[in-house]
Amino acid sequence: MGAGHDHGHSHAPAGGTATAAYVGRLRVALSITLTVMVVEIVGGILADSLALVADAAHMATDALGLGMALLAIHFANRPATGNRTFGYARAEILAALANCLLLLGVGGYVLYEAIQRFVTPADTEGGLTIVFGAIGLVANMISLTLLMRGQKESLNVRGAFLEVAADALGSLAVIVSAVVILTTGWQAADPIASLVIGLMIVPRTVKLLRETLDVLLESAPKDVDMTEVRTHILALDGVEDVHDLHAWTITSGMPVLSAHVVVRSDVLSAIGHEKMLHELQNCLGDHFDVEHCTFQLEPSGHAEHEARLCH
C-alpha cells in the first residue's frame, strides 16, 4: 500500500497569502489613486485634455483593481473548510483576472477616443494640463515606491504595480504633450499622448493575463522544471519510478507538488517510510522553490495494481 505524506510550508507570510503582507500599502496606494483620479478628471475638463481624461480613466481602473485586490485578501485569509480545502486563496488570482479584463477594456476605450480626437480636434489648454499631469506623476511615483517590493511576490500586487507604472508613464506623456502644445500650438500632441497611454496599457496587461491564466489552468510554476524534478526524484537510492507527478500554484507564493514514487521494497524495509519521505522532501527543497509537497510511496508493481482497479 502506498504512503502519503504532506510536508512543507507556504512561501506566503504567516498572516495569509503573499498579497496580505502588503495590505497597508495597497490601501495607501488606493487612496492616492482615487485622489489623483478626481484631480485629473477636473483637470481634463478644465483644460479640455483627452490625455488627462484618459489617464483619469486608467486611474479609475487602477482604483477598482486595488479595491478588488484588497477584497480578495479578505476572502483569501478566510480559513479553509471541508469543501474548500485551500480556503479562498484562489480569490486573489480571480481578482487579477478581472483586473486584466478591465485594463484591456480601458486600453481599447482610450485608443478609440484618441482616434476620434484626430477626426474632431479640440483646443487643449497646455498650461493647466502640465499642472495636473505633474500632480499625477508625483502621486504615481509614491504609489510605485509603496508597491515595488510586493510586485515580486504577488500577482495581484504586480497587477497593481503595472497599472500604476503605466499611469506614471501616462502622466509623463501628458506633460510632454502639454509642453508641445504650449511651445508649438500643435493640438495633435494631446491625442498622440492618449494613444501612447493606450498602447502602454495593453501589452503589460496581456503579459499579466498570460501569467494569471497559467495559474488558473494549473500549469507548473514557471521557475520549476518538471523534467529536472523527475530526474532528481529518480536519482534517490531505491527509487525505481515516479508517476502522477504534478505541480501547480494555488495563488501567489503557494506552489504545490504531488507525486507517486515507486520505491524498492527492500529499501523501504531498510530505511522506513518516514526517512524516505524526508529524503524526497530534502531533495526537492534543496533545488526547487516548492516546499508544499505530497508524496505517495508505492512498492514495485503497485501502479499496475492501480491500473487494473481503474479498469
GUKOLSE-784285 format. One line per field, with one value per residue (C-alpha): residue number from 1; chain; residue in one letter; x, y, z. Coordinates in pm, 1 decimal. Layout:
BEGIN
n: (NUM; ...)
chain: (A; ...)
res: (A; ...)
x: (X; ...)
y: (Y; ...)
z: (Z; ...)
REM end
This chain:
BEGIN
n: (1; 2; 3; 4; 5; 6; 7; 8; 9; 10; 11; 12; 13; 14; 15; 16; 17; 18; 19; 20; 21; 22; 23; 24; 25; 26; 27; 28; 29; 30; 31; 32; 33; 34; 35; 36; 37; 38; 39; 40; 41; 42; 43; 44; 45; 46; 47; 48; 49; 50; 51; 52; 53; 54; 55; 56; 57; 58; 59; 60; 61; 62; 63; 64; 65; 66; 67; 68; 69; 70; 71; 72; 73; 74; 75; 76; 77; 78; 79; 80; 81; 82; 83; 84; 85; 86; 87; 88; 89; 90; 91; 92; 93; 94; 95; 96; 97; 98; 99; 100; 101; 102; 103; 104; 105; 106; 107; 108; 109; 110; 111; 112; 113; 114; 115; 116; 117; 118; 119; 120; 121; 122; 123; 124; 125; 126; 127; 128; 129; 130; 131; 132; 133; 134; 135; 136; 137; 138; 139; 140; 141; 142; 143; 144; 145; 146; 147; 148; 149; 150; 151; 152; 153; 154; 155; 156; 157; 158; 159; 160; 161; 162; 163; 164; 165; 166; 167; 168; 169; 170; 171; 172; 173; 174; 175; 176; 177; 178; 179; 180; 181; 182; 183; 184; 185; 186; 187; 188; 189; 190; 191; 192; 193; 194; 195; 196; 197; 198; 199; 200; 201; 202; 203; 204; 205; 206; 207; 208; 209; 210; 211; 212; 213; 214; 215; 216; 217; 218; 219; 220; 221; 222; 223; 224; 225; 226; 227; 228; 229; 230; 231; 232; 233; 234; 235; 236; 237; 238; 239; 240; 241; 242; 243; 244; 245; 246; 247; 248; 249; 250; 251; 252; 253; 254; 255; 256; 257; 258; 259; 260; 261; 262; 263; 264; 265; 266; 267; 268; 269; 270; 271; 272; 273; 274; 275; 276; 277; 278; 279; 280; 281; 282; 283; 284; 285; 286; 287; 288; 289; 290; 291; 292; 293; 294; 295; 296; 297; 298; 299; 300; 301; 302; 303; 304; 305; 306; 307; 308; 309; 310; 311)
chain: (A; A; A; A; A; A; A; A; A; A; A; A; A; A; A; A; A; A; A; A; A; A; A; A; A; A; A; A; A; A; A; A; A; A; A; A; A; A; A; A; A; A; A; A; A; A; A; A; A; A; A; A; A; A; A; A; A; A; A; A; A; A; A; A; A; A; A; A; A; A; A; A; A; A; A; A; A; A; A; A; A; A; A; A; A; A; A; A; A; A; A; A; A; A; A; A; A; A; A; A; A; A; A; A; A; A; A; A; A; A; A; A; A; A; A; A; A; A; A; A; A; A; A; A; A; A; A; A; A; A; A; A; A; A; A; A; A; A; A; A; A; A; A; A; A; A; A; A; A; A; A; A; A; A; A; A; A; A; A; A; A; A; A; A; A; A; A; A; A; A; A; A; A; A; A; A; A; A; A; A; A; A; A; A; A; A; A; A; A; A; A; A; A; A; A; A; A; A; A; A; A; A; A; A; A; A; A; A; A; A; A; A; A; A; A; A; A; A; A; A; A; A; A; A; A; A; A; A; A; A; A; A; A; A; A; A; A; A; A; A; A; A; A; A; A; A; A; A; A; A; A; A; A; A; A; A; A; A; A; A; A; A; A; A; A; A; A; A; A; A; A; A; A; A; A; A; A; A; A; A; A; A; A; A; A; A; A; A; A; A; A; A; A; A; A; A; A; A; A; A; A; A; A; A; A; A; A; A; A; A; A)
res: (M; G; A; G; H; D; H; G; H; S; H; A; P; A; G; G; T; A; T; A; A; Y; V; G; R; L; R; V; A; L; S; I; T; L; T; V; M; V; V; E; I; V; G; G; I; L; A; D; S; L; A; L; V; A; D; A; A; H; M; A; T; D; A; L; G; L; G; M; A; L; L; A; I; H; F; A; N; R; P; A; T; G; N; R; T; F; G; Y; A; R; A; E; I; L; A; A; L; A; N; C; L; L; L; L; G; V; G; G; Y; V; L; Y; E; A; I; Q; R; F; V; T; P; A; D; T; E; G; G; L; T; I; V; F; G; A; I; G; L; V; A; N; M; I; S; L; T; L; L; M; R; G; Q; K; E; S; L; N; V; R; G; A; F; L; E; V; A; A; D; A; L; G; S; L; A; V; I; V; S; A; V; V; I; L; T; T; G; W; Q; A; A; D; P; I; A; S; L; V; I; G; L; M; I; V; P; R; T; V; K; L; L; R; E; T; L; D; V; L; L; E; S; A; P; K; D; V; D; M; T; E; V; R; T; H; I; L; A; L; D; G; V; E; D; V; H; D; L; H; A; W; T; I; T; S; G; M; P; V; L; S; A; H; V; V; V; R; S; D; V; L; S; A; I; G; H; E; K; M; L; H; E; L; Q; N; C; L; G; D; H; F; D; V; E; H; C; T; F; Q; L; E; P; S; G; H; A; E; H; E; A; R; L; C; H)
x: (0.0; 123.5; 202.6; 100.4; 287.7; 235.3; 527.8; 629.1; 543.4; 377.4; 601.1; 326.4; 356.6; 222.0; -78.8; -200.5; -113.0; 173.0; -52.4; -169.9; 169.9; 112.7; -246.8; -149.3; 47.5; -233.2; -474.2; -244.9; -198.3; -578.0; -628.4; -365.9; -513.0; -868.4; -748.1; -545.1; -830.0; -1064.5; -796.1; -725.4; -1093.8; -1132.7; -813.8; -917.7; -1249.5; -1094.3; -809.4; -1016.1; -735.6; -818.7; -480.0; -571.6; -915.3; -756.0; -511.7; -800.9; -991.2; -688.8; -670.1; -1032.5; -945.1; -643.4; -866.4; -1109.2; -822.7; -670.4; -1011.6; -1056.9; -709.7; -798.9; -1130.9; -951.5; -715.5; -1018.0; -1154.6; -814.0; -744.9; -1067.3; -997.6; -1019.4; -1332.4; -1419.7; -1534.7; -1277.8; -961.4; -738.8; -981.2; -1037.4; -672.9; -758.6; -975.1; -657.2; -599.1; -961.6; -923.3; -608.4; -801.9; -1083.6; -817.3; -672.8; -1010.3; -1080.6; -742.2; -796.6; -1133.4; -985.8; -695.5; -937.2; -1152.3; -853.1; -732.5; -1079.4; -1122.1; -775.1; -861.7; -1187.6; -993.8; -787.8; -1113.5; -1258.4; -969.3; -1005.1; -836.5; -635.9; -504.4; -136.7; -57.7; -335.2; -255.5; 106.6; -3.1; -247.8; -14.2; 264.0; 34.1; -47.6; 317.5; 428.7; 140.4; 213.5; 580.3; 480.1; 249.3; 518.6; 759.8; 499.8; 433.0; 785.9; 872.3; 531.1; 510.3; 789.2; 589.1; 224.5; 45.4; -219.7; 32.3; 218.9; -102.8; -148.5; 218.7; 198.0; -115.2; 46.6; 362.9; 156.5; -14.3; 320.9; 429.9; 90.0; 129.5; 471.2; 317.2; 51.4; 318.3; 520.8; 213.1; 119.6; 471.1; 448.9; 111.3; 243.3; 558.7; 427.5; 48.4; 27.6; -300.3; -248.8; 3.6; -286.4; -446.8; -99.8; -24.2; -355.9; -253.1; 76.7; -111.1; -341.2; -51.2; 128.3; -172.5; -237.5; 98.7; 158.7; -194.4; -157.3; 159.5; -14.6; -318.2; -97.5; 57.5; -283.7; -426.6; -125.4; -225.2; -593.1; -501.9; -277.5; 38.2; 365.2; 523.2; 744.0; 1058.0; 1004.9; 1135.7; 928.0; 1186.3; 1451.1; 1214.5; 1159.3; 1534.0; 1611.4; 1349.6; 1469.7; 1828.3; 1743.6; 1865.2; 1589.4; 1353.7; 1250.9; 989.5; 775.4; 429.9; 129.4; 378.9; 200.5; 299.8; 75.7; 15.8; -280.0; -210.0; 93.9; 353.7; 176.0; 333.0; 223.1; 363.7; 238.0; 379.1; 352.4; 702.7; 780.9; 1046.7; 1210.9; 1056.8; 1394.8; 1487.7; 1157.5; 1208.0; 1563.4; 1516.0; 1142.3; 875.6; 946.3; 1314.9; 1232.8; 977.9; 1227.6; 1485.2; 1236.1; 1143.1; 1505.3; 1590.2; 1331.0; 1373.1; 1741.7; 1685.7; 1334.5; 1118.1; 842.2; 815.5; 447.9; 476.6; 265.1; 424.1; 269.6; 524.2; 449.8; 624.5; 712.3; 407.1; 160.3; 98.4; -9.2; -242.9; -398.6; -440.5; -627.5; -858.1; -935.0; -1036.5)
y: (0.0; 349.5; 600.3; 961.2; 1248.3; 1622.2; 1829.3; 2185.5; 2546.1; 2815.6; 3097.7; 3339.1; 3531.7; 3383.7; 3614.7; 3473.3; 3491.2; 3687.2; 3984.1; 4004.8; 4137.4; 4449.5; 4528.2; 4854.4; 4975.6; 4874.1; 5086.1; 5388.4; 5338.5; 5315.0; 5643.5; 5817.0; 5674.1; 5786.7; 6136.9; 6176.6; 6033.7; 6309.2; 6573.9; 6457.6; 6442.3; 6802.8; 6897.8; 6718.9; 6902.6; 7243.1; 7200.9; 7004.0; 6745.1; 6393.6; 6277.1; 6382.6; 6223.1; 5905.1; 5897.5; 5955.2; 5665.3; 5444.6; 5570.7; 5465.1; 5116.2; 5113.8; 5211.1; 4932.5; 4686.5; 4786.3; 4761.0; 4409.6; 4313.4; 4424.6; 4242.7; 3930.9; 3945.6; 3948.8; 3632.4; 3467.5; 3489.5; 3315.9; 2970.5; 2653.4; 2440.4; 2079.1; 2169.0; 2442.8; 2277.5; 2565.0; 2825.0; 3124.0; 3175.2; 3147.2; 3462.3; 3667.3; 3514.0; 3570.1; 3935.8; 3958.3; 3811.4; 4064.5; 4334.2; 4227.1; 4233.5; 4582.4; 4706.1; 4570.1; 4747.4; 5078.7; 5045.2; 4990.3; 5285.9; 5521.1; 5415.0; 5466.6; 5812.2; 5918.6; 5830.2; 6023.2; 6329.5; 6321.7; 6335.1; 6612.7; 6821.5; 7012.2; 7320.2; 7183.8; 7422.7; 7326.7; 7511.0; 7350.2; 7012.2; 7036.5; 7121.8; 6833.1; 6593.3; 6677.4; 6608.3; 6268.5; 6185.5; 6264.6; 6064.6; 5766.6; 5765.4; 5749.6; 5453.4; 5275.4; 5304.5; 5152.4; 4855.4; 4791.4; 4504.7; 4336.4; 4308.1; 4048.4; 3819.8; 3852.2; 3854.7; 4079.6; 4334.5; 4302.8; 4384.9; 4694.5; 4786.8; 4757.4; 4968.2; 5242.8; 5220.4; 5266.5; 5560.3; 5719.1; 5686.8; 5817.0; 6122.8; 6180.6; 6155.2; 6406.4; 6652.6; 6611.2; 6664.1; 6977.0; 7118.3; 7056.1; 7231.3; 7530.9; 7569.6; 7486.4; 7505.9; 7156.4; 7022.4; 6673.3; 6613.7; 6551.7; 6256.4; 6123.2; 6115.4; 5935.0; 5673.6; 5626.6; 5569.2; 5314.6; 5129.9; 5111.5; 4957.4; 4667.0; 4477.4; 4475.6; 4356.8; 4071.6; 3954.9; 3960.2; 3787.2; 3506.2; 3453.4; 3460.3; 3204.5; 2979.5; 2970.3; 2908.1; 2632.6; 2480.0; 2496.7; 2414.9; 2719.0; 2899.6; 2850.2; 2473.9; 2244.0; 1925.2; 1721.8; 1820.0; 1742.8; 1393.0; 1346.5; 1445.5; 1208.9; 917.1; 982.3; 891.2; 550.0; 289.2; 495.3; 296.1; 522.2; 830.1; 884.2; 1112.6; 1395.9; 1731.9; 2085.1; 2389.1; 2717.8; 2783.7; 3156.8; 3383.4; 3233.4; 2894.8; 2642.1; 2280.9; 1948.6; 1591.0; 1262.2; 884.4; 746.2; 377.7; 254.4; -88.4; -289.8; -377.3; -8.4; 80.2; -202.3; -95.4; 279.8; 308.8; 527.3; 833.7; 857.2; 804.7; 1085.6; 1318.0; 1236.9; 1320.5; 1647.7; 1746.8; 1654.6; 1892.6; 2159.6; 2199.0; 2254.6; 2389.1; 2661.5; 2416.1; 2314.5; 2215.8; 1860.6; 1546.5; 1209.3; 865.3; 589.3; 269.7; -68.3; -211.9; -330.7; -110.6; 112.6; -187.8; -287.5; 61.8; 44.8; -286.7; -142.8; 160.0; -66.3)
z: (0.0; -75.2; 196.2; 166.7; 324.7; 308.0; 421.5; 362.5; 418.4; 213.1; 99.4; 194.2; 516.3; 836.9; 819.6; 488.5; 119.5; -35.2; -106.3; 256.3; 370.4; 161.2; 252.9; 425.3; 123.2; -110.4; 94.9; 77.8; -296.5; -336.7; -150.5; -364.1; -684.4; -602.1; -515.2; -833.9; -1042.4; -921.7; -973.2; -1329.9; -1420.5; -1307.6; -1490.1; -1808.1; -1815.1; -1740.4; -1991.0; -2246.6; -2248.6; -2366.9; -2240.0; -1886.4; -1912.9; -2049.9; -1759.5; -1517.4; -1676.0; -1624.7; -1267.0; -1218.1; -1336.6; -1103.3; -812.8; -894.1; -932.7; -599.1; -436.8; -577.6; -457.2; -105.0; -123.5; -246.4; 53.2; 282.1; 121.6; 78.7; 452.7; 546.4; 694.6; 489.9; 516.8; 447.9; 97.0; 26.4; 147.5; 32.6; 165.0; -63.7; -162.2; -533.6; -496.6; -545.1; -887.2; -988.0; -888.5; -1101.0; -1395.7; -1355.1; -1333.2; -1667.5; -1840.5; -1706.6; -1820.7; -2170.9; -2182.8; -2071.8; -2314.6; -2602.5; -2494.6; -2478.2; -2824.0; -2970.7; -2816.3; -2931.9; -3291.3; -3258.8; -3136.1; -3457.2; -3652.4; -3435.0; -3294.7; -2967.8; -2820.0; -2526.5; -2258.1; -2224.3; -1900.8; -1696.4; -1846.0; -1725.9; -1370.6; -1340.5; -1521.2; -1276.0; -980.0; -1128.6; -1192.5; -836.3; -687.7; -912.0; -814.7; -446.8; -516.5; -719.4; -427.4; -195.3; -425.7; -557.7; -323.7; -320.5; -700.5; -691.4; -461.5; -564.4; -899.2; -753.0; -628.7; -959.2; -1142.9; -928.0; -974.8; -1354.5; -1361.1; -1153.7; -1365.3; -1678.8; -1509.8; -1427.4; -1789.2; -1893.6; -1671.6; -1826.2; -2174.5; -2068.6; -1955.7; -2275.9; -2492.4; -2297.7; -2339.1; -2714.7; -2730.0; -2532.9; -2740.6; -3088.1; -3069.9; -3223.9; -3077.5; -3220.9; -2939.8; -2698.1; -2882.6; -2963.6; -2590.0; -2541.1; -2797.0; -2613.7; -2286.6; -2450.8; -2614.1; -2278.2; -2109.7; -2347.9; -2375.9; -1999.6; -1943.8; -2192.4; -2011.8; -1673.2; -1823.7; -1954.4; -1610.2; -1444.4; -1686.6; -1621.8; -1254.9; -1331.9; -1579.8; -1310.5; -1519.0; -1345.0; -1173.9; -1424.2; -1211.5; -1174.7; -1449.6; -1421.3; -1613.0; -1359.0; -1071.5; -1211.0; -1260.4; -900.8; -760.2; -973.5; -860.0; -499.5; -387.8; -416.5; -634.6; -941.0; -1095.6; -1043.2; -1191.2; -1144.4; -1096.8; -1079.1; -978.6; -977.6; -797.5; -568.9; -551.5; -536.4; -303.7; -273.9; -515.9; -463.6; -584.9; -563.5; -691.1; -666.1; -608.0; -665.7; -422.1; -398.8; -117.2; 34.7; 56.3; 222.6; 470.5; 544.4; 598.7; 660.2; 502.5; 716.0; 624.7; 257.0; 267.5; 434.8; 167.8; -105.2; 64.3; 118.9; -239.9; -382.4; -115.6; -198.1; -569.7; -628.6; -478.6; -385.4; -21.5; -2.9; -135.3; -109.5; -186.9; -208.9; -167.4; -356.1; -376.0; -716.2; -910.1; -721.8; -1026.6; -1232.8; -948.7; -951.8; -1329.7; -1305.0; -1037.9; -1258.5; -1549.0)
REM end
